[in-house]
Amino acid sequence: MTDKLLIIILSDHENYERARQGLRVARNIKRGNMLSEVKILFLGPGVKLLDKTDARYSNVEHFLKEYQQLGITVLACAGNIRAYGLEEKIDKTLVIEDDAATVVAENTNKNYNIVSF
């Protein structure tokens, strides 16, 4: 049994409630010390939630800032960031750009459980 979790956020603003559930689960697990490690990967349309120029960004920003305090690693697919033209619109102090396939493979090899929202 592993005590590590990778949450993949695929949902964008159109499905924000679904994404929000994943964001809340990550926060609550870490707040409650239920698992030793929690990471989040924004993937596909989910990266659009990280656009700091979007009026709805504040919905996600408060989670990102709390994750930083809780020690939750936040990653975003670099290819999707480029595909959606978000290179200059992501707060790189809160989010690490990385290759999604590498993130999933590495965390699978480290016995992370993986869920998506």
Beta strands, then each sheet from edge to edge (+ up, - down):
strand 1: 4-9
strand 2: 37-42
strand 3: 73-77
strand 4: 96-98
strand 5: 113-116
sheet 1: 4+ 3+ 2+ 1+ 5+
end
